[in-house]
Amino acid sequence: MSNRLNLMAPEIRENPYPFFAELRRNAPVCQVDPGGMWAVSRYEDVVHVLKTPQLFSSEGMRLATEAPWLGRSNPVSDSMLFLDPPKHGRLRALVSRAFTPATLARLEPGIRARAGELVTELLNRRSVDFVEDFAMPVPASVIGSLLGLDPSLHSRFKLWANDIIAIGGTRPDDTRQQEQCRRTVVEMETYLQEVLDNRRAALGDDMVSELIRARVDGESLTNEELMGFLFLLLLAGLETTTNLLSHSARMLAAHPDVMARLRADPSLIPRFIEEVLRYEPPSQATLRVCTRDVVLGGVNLPRGAPVLLLQASATHDERQFPDPERFNIDREGQQSLPFGHGIHFCLGAPLARLEARVALDVLLARVGRVELRTERVDWVPSLTIRGAKTLPVEVWPA
């Protein structure tokens, strides 16, 4: 039996922050379960690793997406999230063209309209699952529009995302979840390959067509690179915003005084979003692997050691954030660590912030109170993502 902290234990999934605080105090770089990874919990050390790809390779992310029981490769592992320079830079240069300010500006009216439809449905029903009925449909409609995907499949996106993200956290004895994950990988790849084939036959004005057209120094993306990006966008684009909106609803329910301030002054919504990202970051952790023997936080790590960067611990680090366990929208300074740092800073961060800002603006204009209707949240089983499977709430009109 190992005496190491198991980050997948139910009590830690329920509320990881006291355990993270203990790590920061007593063992800021230490081995944890599952798998004996080296957990890094202090802000300074997490930033150092993210800024030093020559010592800490992004190949470590494969620990969260590959598993022996999967029986095949996972296309998301071919995305730029898993690459180091120089290949990472080439892919990022191609993909970044899809996230220009002009592109994002064109999305806002559609986000506002969809959020308005969803708020009307919330108020008509009053008792709802905030994840299924608001937090998920907002980014699903955006991603579907960007990629030109079949709107009838939007409800499948969340199921797909949950299963892919669960791969790294699925227990060896959970054969039911393993089979579900295998089916999902095949289903996603089959559908997205059809999308790629259809666009090659008739290019349009969607992001998939733009990526097929894109060239850097005469090079285009390979089919594997395109597939990897589509997997990544569906996962990261959907999960990040869905969980950001779900965590926002939890904070609004827990802090009715904050909700009242936001309703009175919507210009505070961006500050609220930044504090949600710090206090309850959707991306809890990321993985790296040591490219050589290194010393980190006074601890010797051997070449090949898997390193788990606890971003959600870093954003609660007392050395960086005064009174970190208090939710405070008046904090000064914007901290982007929940979206990564360095060369892998999330390209979709501006889009996630836009979606959250517009959706919350629409919600707060018409909803006067949000109350949770559950004592315990059912969390998606994942080492790297913190998101609710469901979030029963009751809403009241303003």
C-alpha angles and dihedrals in degrees: 000000000000120000090204120120110264109217091197093058112123095241091053094047087051093055118352098173100086089050091049089051090053090052092050091051101043112012112017091169113032144130119270138176144288096061103350095273118170107249117210113199110168122089096231094052094045091052091047092055093046091051095049109063091158088068100030115042124208087224083091089076088076088077087072097047107032126066131168091237091057089077094204143046120284111229092217087067088068092059125106090256088078098045135094129208134321097024092042091058093053093052093043091052090054097044096043089071088073093061104054120146089247091056092049093048090056090056098058099081091051092048091050093049094048092046089051091054091049094048090053089054091047092053093046091055100030094189108067146146100255092203097053097033102043119353096056102038093055097062092032090061091047095049091044090052094046093050098033093238128168107275090215088068096056091098089056094056095077093048090050092048094048092051096047092047091047093060094087093046100043114117118239090241096048096096093162093060091042092056091047091053092049091052091048094052090052093044093049095046093047093051096044092048088056088052091052093047092049093049093049088054093048118011116210138179097275128108094259090058091047091052091049089051095044120110133182114189088345094306125123129195116274120235090256091052092048091049091048091051093049090051090048095048093049092048102039096033094050101036097045097052095036091053093041090055093044092050088047090056090050091051092048090051093047094045111039089167089061090048090053091051092050092049090050093045115023090182085079092064094092090053090049090052092051091051091049088051090052099040098042108011114194089217104059100175146356132204135235135169126221113249091198140359107299140172115230123176089347092305124117111232119190125226110276094026113146112235123202112202109207100210090172089058092047091055088055095047110135090211090063105028123041113227091359097183092062117090103229124168090189094071113130122234130031116257114201099182093112086067093048130253138251123010093349097053104144113267089204095057094102090049093050091049091048093050093047094046095050095041093049092045090056093043096049093048090063108022118073101182139016123196128184116236097197134067095207129036119223103227127205107253103247140129093211107034131055111201138139118245088208134001114195110203140161120222131200126203118249 
